[in-house]
């Protein structure tokens, strides 16, 4: 955070401040014994403010069936929080709207503010959040840091605003230019005004609600964040992006489907057109959400298609990464890491369910001499050929693996020693029957096979012992002259694995 700029902001003589009447109402409202009559008298001293409040509480925005004629009546019927919200909102807008800096578009700022505030209250009502008034006020004031930047930095800030196309890009641009964002400045002002956390926290984190740790305050921060995107739907020239973001957020956070979300946006548009004149904010042409959606539909279709393509690409990339992580690059067989995980799982399962588990292991005979005589590329061709035979022989439930170097194996869950031995003999004959074609060469290839089986009474206590037994069987096959199959059988007197 740019402490130097923060100090400069704090010392700015034109820094926005809470109007006197707002300070008085806040002070009276925070007292232990709230005097409603005194609050009504303070507000009534300002005829213009009182008139705005009464017009608003009698509007469809509040939807009261009975007419409210005095501030005292409004306080009784609507409650202190609603009236306090209107006092703060009206007095701040009236005071701040007088300042017309040249660093950014003030009309757009106030349009976004009132759309956002109305959206926050509408959504809060929709999801039955109690703090509807706090949401309205926090959303209305959340971007006040923009006004501060405009006051302090002027054209320098205007240049940053000109570089971005959407409001959601603003914090990153501010951070890069000033090491400080308007949201952080809004939070600083909220603290300076001694606003409660229900207002200051959503104002501070309205662009990054995920950083709010308190669950109750996080709900408000989420909602104020969403209200800002809702405002973008009505303010930004291209509404397709914000509409897509609102739909996605509403679905994930509030389980609202697309139709309900669009109905919510339509309601926000209608209610804002009613509220904006009460706050004397010009929102420009009264464009309906239906018209905005119609204009944005083509772009939304393209966004959806692009998102689907990105999802498909991501899924394909994830699948590719998964294959790369589990597959031997040369042979296409499963790799050693996959072998270790699979045999551990199947070993435990076999003991738990009293089932057999066989391991078939082979070692290509005299493979080193093939590499030495014909070169490593030819040796690779031989390994690929052997791997194809292995993969073709494995069943769906089996795992064919390149164990290391010229060693390959098949893990056979549920297979007896006899089944595994027969399979080993089948593979051995297939290899010996046909030389490997490598370019102009025809290379005879054989392999030595070892078979070991986990079976009751389960003399092997861990996978490493089963692997060692199969390896010993391979060694026995090589010792017997190669190109043969040997099966590990512990001595009859042995009761424990070697």
C-alpha positions in Angstrom: 0.0 0.0 0.0 1.2 3.5 -0.9 1.5 5.2 2.5 2.8 8.4 0.9 -0.3 8.7 -1.3 -2.5 7.8 1.7 -1.0 10.6 3.7 -1.5 13.0 0.9 -5.2 12.0 0.7 -5.7 12.4 4.4 -4.2 15.9 4.2 -6.3 16.9 1.2 -8.5 20.0 2.2 -11.3 19.0 -0.2 -11.5 15.4 1.1 -15.2 14.3 1.2 -16.7 14.5 4.7 -19.9 13.5 6.2 -22.5 16.3 6.2 -23.3 17.7 9.6 -26.9 16.4 9.6 -25.6 12.9 8.8 -23.1 13.1 11.7 -25.8 14.2 14.1 -28.1 11.3 13.0 -25.3 8.8 13.3 -24.4 10.0 16.8 -28.0 9.9 18.0 -28.6 6.5 16.5 -25.5 5.0 18.2 -26.5 6.1 21.7 -27.7 3.4 24.1 -31.0 5.1 24.6 -32.2 6.1 21.1 -34.4 9.2 21.1 -36.6 8.8 18.0 -38.2 12.2 18.6 -34.9 13.9 18.7 -33.7 12.2 15.5 -36.9 13.3 13.8 -36.4 16.9 14.9 -32.8 17.0 13.6 -33.9 15.6 10.2 -36.9 17.9 10.0 -34.6 21.0 10.4 -33.6 20.3 6.7 -36.8 20.7 4.7 -35.2 19.6 1.4 -33.8 16.4 3.0 -37.1 15.7 4.8 -39.0 16.1 1.6 -36.7 13.7 -0.3 -37.1 11.1 2.5 -40.9 11.3 2.5 -41.1 11.1 -1.3 -38.9 8.0 -1.2 -40.6 6.2 1.6 -43.9 6.7 -0.2 -42.6 5.5 -3.5 -42.9 2.0 -4.8 -39.3 1.4 -3.8 -40.5 0.8 -0.3 -43.9 -0.5 -1.3 -45.8 0.8 1.8 -49.6 0.5 1.5 -50.2 3.4 3.8 -49.1 7.0 3.2 -46.4 8.4 5.6 -46.6 12.1 6.3 -43.9 12.9 8.8 -40.3 11.9 9.6 -41.5 10.7 13.0 -44.1 8.5 11.3 -41.4 7.2 8.9 -39.1 6.3 11.8 -41.9 4.4 13.5 -43.2 2.6 10.4 -39.9 1.9 8.5 -37.5 1.8 11.5 -34.4 3.8 12.3 -32.1 1.9 10.0 -34.1 2.7 6.9 -34.4 6.4 7.7 -30.7 6.6 8.7 -29.8 5.0 5.3 -31.8 7.6 3.5 -30.3 10.5 5.5 -26.7 9.3 4.8 -27.5 8.5 1.2 -29.3 11.8 0.3 -26.9 14.0 2.2 -23.8 12.4 0.7 -25.1 12.4 -2.8 -26.2 16.1 -2.5 -22.9 17.1 -1.1 -20.6 15.1 -3.3 -22.5 15.7 -6.6 -21.6 19.4 -6.4 -17.9 18.6 -7.0 -17.2 18.2 -10.6 -13.6 17.2 -11.1 -12.2 16.5 -14.6 -10.3 13.3 -14.0 -13.2 10.9 -14.9 -16.8 10.8 -16.0 -18.9 11.9 -13.1 -22.3 11.1 -14.7 -21.1 7.5 -15.2 -19.9 7.4 -11.6 -23.4 8.4 -10.2 -25.2 6.1 -12.6 -23.1 3.2 -11.5 -23.6 4.1 -7.8 -27.4 4.3 -7.9 -27.7 1.1 -10.1 -25.4 -0.7 -7.6 -27.3 0.5 -4.5 -30.6 -0.5 -5.9 -29.2 -3.8 -7.0 -27.8 -4.5 -3.5 -31.1 -3.8 -1.8 -33.1 -5.8 -4.4 -30.8 -8.8 -4.2 -30.7 -8.6 -0.4 -34.5 -8.8 -0.4 -34.5 -11.7 -2.9 -32.1 -13.8 -0.7 -33.9 -12.7 2.5 -30.9 -10.9 4.0 -31.8 -8.9 7.0 -29.3 -6.0 6.4 -31.0 -4.7 3.3 -30.4 -1.0 4.2 -26.8 -1.6 5.0 -26.3 -3.3 1.6 -28.0 -0.3 -0.2 -25.8 2.2 1.6 -22.5 0.3 1.3 -23.1 -0.2 -2.4 -24.0 3.5 -2.9 -20.8 4.6 -1.2 -18.3 1.8 -2.1 -16.7 3.7 -5.0 -16.3 7.0 -3.1 -12.5 6.4 -3.3 -12.9 7.2 -7.0 -14.1 10.7 -6.1 -11.1 11.0 -3.7 -8.6 10.0 -6.4 -10.2 12.5 -8.8 -9.9 15.2 -6.2 -6.3 14.4 -5.3 -4.8 13.3 -8.6 -7.0 15.0 -11.2 -5.9 14.4 -14.8 -3.3 11.8 -13.6 -6.2 9.6 -12.4 -8.2 10.4 -15.5 -5.4 9.0 -17.6 -5.7 5.7 -15.7 -9.5 5.6 -16.1 -9.1 6.1 -19.9 -7.0 3.0 -20.3 -9.7 0.6 -19.0 -12.8 -0.6 -20.7 -14.8 -1.9 -17.7 -15.0 -0.9 -14.0 -13.8 -4.3 -12.8 -10.5 -3.6 -14.5 -10.0 -0.4 -12.4 -8.5 -1.9 -9.2 -5.7 -3.6 -11.1 -5.0 -0.4 -13.1 -4.9 1.7 -9.9 -2.7 -0.8 -8.1 -0.2 -0.7 -11.0 -0.2 3.1 -11.2 -0.5 4.1 -7.6 0.0 1.0 -5.4 -3.4 1.9 -3.9 -7.0 1.1 -5.0 -10.2 3.2 -4.8 -11.7 0.4 -2.6 -8.9 0.8 -0.1 -9.5 4.5 0.0 -13.2 4.0 0.4 -12.4 1.8 3.4 -10.1 4.4 4.8 -12.9 7.1 4.6 -15.4 4.7 6.2 -13.1 4.3 9.1 -12.5 8.0 9.3 -16.2 8.6 9.4 -16.5 5.9 12.1 -19.0 3.8 10.0 -19.8 0.4 11.5 -18.2 -2.8 10.0 -21.5 -3.7 8.3 -20.7 -0.7 6.0 -16.9 -0.3 6.1 -16.0 -3.9 5.3 -18.1 -4.3 2.2 -16.9 -0.9 1.0 -13.3 -1.9 1.5 -13.5 -5.4 -0.1 -16.2 -4.9 -2.8 -13.8 -6.0 -5.5 -12.3 -8.9 -3.5 -14.9 -10.3 -1.1 -13.1 -13.6 -0.7 -10.6 -11.8 1.6 -13.3 -11.2 4.2 -13.0 -13.9 6.9 -16.1 -13.1 9.1 -18.9 -15.2 7.5 -21.7 -12.6 8.2 -19.7 -9.8 6.7 -18.6 -12.0 3.8 -22.3 -12.3 2.8 -22.5 -8.5 2.6 -19.2 -8.2 0.8 -20.3 -10.8 -1.7 -23.6 -9.0 -2.3 -22.0 -5.6 -2.8 -19.5 -7.2 -5.2 -22.4 -8.6 -7.2 -24.2 -5.3 -7.1 -21.3 -3.6 -8.8 -21.4 -6.2 -11.7 -25.2 -5.7 -11.9 -24.5 -1.9 -12.3 -22.1 -2.7 -15.1 -24.9 -4.4 -17.0 -26.7 -1.1 -17.3 -23.7 1.2 -17.5 -21.1 -0.5 -19.7 -21.4 -0.2 -23.4 -20.9 -3.9 -23.8 -23.2 -5.7 -21.4 -22.6 -9.3 -22.5 -19.6 -9.8 -20.2 -21.3 -8.5 -17.0 -24.5 -10.4 -17.7 -22.5 -13.6 -18.0 -20.7 -12.8 -14.7 -23.9 -12.0 -12.9 -25.5 -15.3 -14.1 -22.5 -17.3 -13.1 -22.2 -15.7 -9.6 -26.0 -16.0 -8.9 -25.9 -19.6 -9.9 -22.9 -20.5 -7.8 -23.7 -18.4 -4.7 -27.5 -18.3 -4.6 -28.6 -21.2 -6.8 -30.6 -18.9 -9.1 -31.1 -20.2 -12.6 -30.6 -18.0 -15.7 -34.3 -17.1 -16.0 -34.5 -16.0 -12.3 -31.3 -14.1 -12.7 -32.5 -12.2 -15.8 -35.8 -11.4 -13.9 -33.8 -10.0 -11.1 -31.8 -7.8 -13.4 -35.0 -6.6 -15.0 -36.4 -5.7 -11.6 -33.1 -3.8 -10.8 -33.5 -1.8 -13.9 -37.1 -0.9 -13.2 -36.5 0.0 -9.5 -33.5 2.1 -10.4 -35.5 4.2 -12.9 -37.9 4.9 -9.9 -35.2 5.6 -7.3 -32.7 7.7 -9.4 -34.9 10.8 -9.7 -35.5 10.8 -5.9 -31.7 11.1 -5.5 -31.6 13.6 -8.3 -29.3 11.4 -10.3 -29.5 11.4 -14.0 -29.2 7.8 -15.4 -29.7 8.9 -19.0 -32.0 7.1 -21.4 -34.3 4.6 -19.6 -33.0 1.5 -21.3 -34.8 -1.6 -20.2 -32.9 -4.8 -19.4 -34.9 -6.5 -22.1 -33.4 -4.1 -24.7 -29.9 -4.5 -23.2 -30.3 -8.3 -23.3 -31.5 -8.3 -26.9 -28.5 -6.2 -27.9 -26.1 -8.4 -25.9 -27.5 -11.8 -26.9 -25.3 -12.3 -30.0 -22.2 -11.6 -27.9 -23.5 -13.8 -25.0 -23.9 -16.7 -27.5 -20.3 -16.1 -28.6 -19.2 -15.9 -24.9 -21.0 -19.2 -24.2 -19.5 -20.9 -27.1 -16.1 -19.6 -26.2 -16.5 -20.7 -22.6 -17.6 -24.2 -23.8 -14.5 -24.3 -26.1 -12.3 -23.3 -23.2 -13.9 -25.9 -21.0 -13.4 -28.6 -23.6 -9.8 -27.5 -24.2 -9.2 -27.4 -20.4 -10.7 -30.9 -20.0 -8.5 -32.2 -22.9 -5.4 -30.5 -21.4 -6.2 -32.1 -18.0 -6.7 -35.5 -19.6 -3.4 -35.1 -21.4 -1.6 -34.1 -18.2 -3.2 -37.1 -16.4 -2.0 -39.4 -19.2 1.5 -37.8 -19.1 1.6 -38.2 -15.3 0.6 -41.9 -15.4 2.1 -43.1 -18.7 5.6 -44.1 -19.8 6.5 -41.8 -22.7 8.3 -44.4 -24.8 6.1 -47.5 -24.6 2.7 -46.0 -23.8 2.4 -48.4 -20.9 1.6 -47.3 -17.4 4.6 -45.9 -15.5 6.3 -46.9 -12.2 4.4 -44.4 -10.1 1.0 -45.8 -11.3 2.3 -49.4 -10.7 3.2 -48.5 -7.1 -0.2 -47.0 -6.4 -2.2 -49.8 -8.1 -0.4 -52.7 -6.6 -0.7 -51.2 -3.1 -4.5 -50.8 -3.5 -5.0 -54.2 -5.0 -2.7 -55.9 -2.5 -4.8 -54.5 0.4 -8.0 -55.3 -1.4 -7.0 -58.9 -1.9 -6.2 -59.5 1.7 -9.3 -57.7 2.9 -11.6 -59.7 0.5 -9.6 -63.0 0.6 -8.9 -62.8 -3.1 -5.9 -63.8 -5.2 -3.5 -61.3 -6.9 -0.9 -62.3 -9.4 2.1 -60.4 -10.8 3.6 -61.3 -14.1 7.1 -59.8 -14.7 9.4 -60.1 -17.8 12.9 -59.0 -18.7 13.9 -58.7 -22.4 16.7 -61.2 -23.0 20.2 -59.7 -23.8 18.7 -56.3 -24.4 22.0 -54.6 -23.7 23.6 -56.4 -26.6 20.8 -55.2 -28.9 21.5 -51.6 -27.9 25.3 -52.1 -28.2 25.0 -53.8 -31.6 22.2 -51.8 -33.3 21.9 -48.6 -31.3 19.5 -47.2 -28.8 16.8 -46.1 -31.4 16.6 -49.8 -32.5 16.5 -50.8 -28.8 13.5 -48.4 -28.4 11.7 -50.0 -31.3 12.2 -53.4 -29.6 10.7 -52.1 -26.3 7.7 -50.5 -28.1 7.1 -53.9 -29.8 7.2 -55.8 -26.6 4.9 -53.2 -25.0 2.3 -53.6 -27.7 2.3 -57.4 -27.0 2.0 -56.8 -23.3 -0.8 -54.2 -23.7 -2.8 -56.5 -26.0 -2.5 -59.4 -23.6 -3.8 -57.5 -20.5 -7.4 -57.6 -19.6 -9.5 -54.5 -18.7 -9.0 -55.0 -15.0 -5.3 -55.6 -15.3 -2.5 -53.0 -15.3 0.3 -53.3 -17.9 3.4 -51.4 -16.8 6.9 -50.5 -17.9 8.6 -51.3 -14.6 12.0 -49.9 -15.5 14.5 -50.3 -18.4 13.7 -53.5 -20.3 11.5 -54.8 -17.4 7.7 -54.9 -17.9 4.9 -56.5 -16.0 1.2 -57.0 -15.7 -0.7 -56.8 -12.4 -3.6 -59.3 -12.5 -6.2 -58.7 -9.8 -8.2 -61.9 -9.0 -6.1 -64.1 -11.1 -4.7 -67.5 -9.9 -1.1 -68.7 -10.3 -2.2 -71.0 -13.2 -4.0 -68.2 -15.1 -1.0 -65.9 -14.7 1.4 -68.6 -15.8 -0.7 -69.4 -18.9 -0.7 -65.7 -19.9 3.0 -65.5 -19.4 3.6 -68.5 -21.6 1.2 -67.0 -24.3 3.2 -63.8 -24.4 6.5 -65.6 -24.4 5.5 -67.6 -27.5 4.2 -64.5 -29.3 7.5 -62.7 -28.8 9.7 -65.7 -29.8 7.6 -66.5 -32.9 8.2 -63.3 -34.8 11.4 -61.1 -35.0 11.0 -57.4 -34.6 11.3 -55.3 -37.8 13.4 -52.2 -37.2 14.2 -50.5 -40.5 16.0 -53.1 -42.7 16.8 -55.2 -39.6 15.0 -58.3 -38.4 15.8 -58.8 -34.7 14.9 -61.9 -32.8 13.5 -61.1 -29.4 12.8 -63.3 -26.4 12.1 -62.5 -22.7 12.4 -64.3 -19.4 9.2 -64.4 -17.3 8.5 -64.6 -13.6 5.2 -65.1 -11.9 4.3 -64.7 -8.2 0.8 -64.9 -6.6 -0.7 -63.5 -3.4 -3.1 -66.2 -2.1 -4.3 -67.6 1.2 -2.6 -68.1 3.7 -1.1 -64.8 2.5 2.6 -65.4 3.2 3.4 -62.0 1.6 2.7 -59.2 4.1 3.3 -56.2 1.9 3.5 -55.5 -1.9 7.3 -55.3 -1.9 7.5 -59.0 -1.0 5.2 -59.9 -3.9 7.4 -57.8 -6.3 10.5 -59.4 -4.9 9.1 -62.9 -5.4 8.3 -62.2 -9.1 11.7 -60.7 -9.6 13.3 -63.9 -8.1 11.2 -65.9 -10.6 12.6 -63.8 -13.5 16.1 -64.4 -12.2 15.4 -68.2 -12.1 14.1 -68.0 -15.7 17.3 -66.3 -16.9 19.4 -68.9 -14.9 17.5 -71.7 -16.7 18.6 -70.4 -20.1 16.2 -67.5 -20.8 13.1 -67.5 -23.0 11.1 -69.4 -20.4 8.6 -68.9 -17.6 9.3 -69.6 -13.9 6.8 -69.4 -11.0 7.8 -68.4 -7.5 6.9 -71.2 -5.0 8.1 -70.8 -1.4 9.5 -73.9 0.3 6.7 -76.1 1.8 8.2 -75.7 5.2 8.3 -71.9 5.0 5.5 -70.1 6.7 6.8 -66.6 6.2 7.8 -64.7 3.1 11.6 -64.6 2.5 
